C-alpha cells in the first residue's frame, strides 16, 4: 500500500472539507460560473498550495511538494491574468473616460461655436439693420434737403416773377400816365390854338 498516496488523498479530502463553506458561497453567489479566477477561490488555493508544500516538506513527499508548486504557479498565472484583465479594464475605462471627456469637449466646442455663430449672426443682423436705418435716415435727410432746395428755388422764382410782373405793371402805369399827360397837353394846345384862331378871326372881322 502506497502510504504517500494515501497521505496525499487524505490531505486532499481534508482540504476539500475545509473548502466546503467557500464552495457553498460559490454555489449561491456564482451559480454556473467559472470560479477559478474568483479572488476568494484564488486566496484559498494559495493557502491550499502552502499547506501541501508544508506537509510535503515535513513528510519528505516530493510529489506533494511538486503538486503544491504547480498549483502555486497556476494560481500565479491566474492572478497575473486577473491583473492584466484589471489593467485592461482600467485602460478601457480610462479610454472610455477619455473618449467621453473628448466627446464632451467636442460637444462643448460645438455648442460654443454655435453660440458664437448665433451671436455673430445676431451682431451682423443688428449691424445690417443699423446700416439700413442710417441709409434710410440719410436718404430721408437728402429728400428733405432736396424738397427744401426745390421750395427755395420755387419761392425765388415766384418772387422774381412777382417782381418782374410788378415792374411791368409799374412801367405800364407810368406809360399810361405819360400818355395821359401827353393827351392832356395836346388838348391844351388845341384849346390855345382855337383861342388864337378865334382872336385872329375877330381881328379880321373888325
Buried (B, 14 or more C-beta within 10 A) or exposed (E): EEEBEEBBEEBBEEBEEEBEEBBEBBEEEEEEEEBEEBEEBBEBBBEBBEBBBEBBEEBEBEEBBEBBBEBBEBBEEBBEEBEEEEEEEEEEEEEEEEEEEEEEEEEEEEEEEEEEEEEEEEEEEEEEEEEEEEEEEEEEEEEEEEEEEEEEEEEEEEEEEEEEEEEEEEEEEEEEEEEEEEEEEEEEEEEEEEEEEEEEEEEEEE
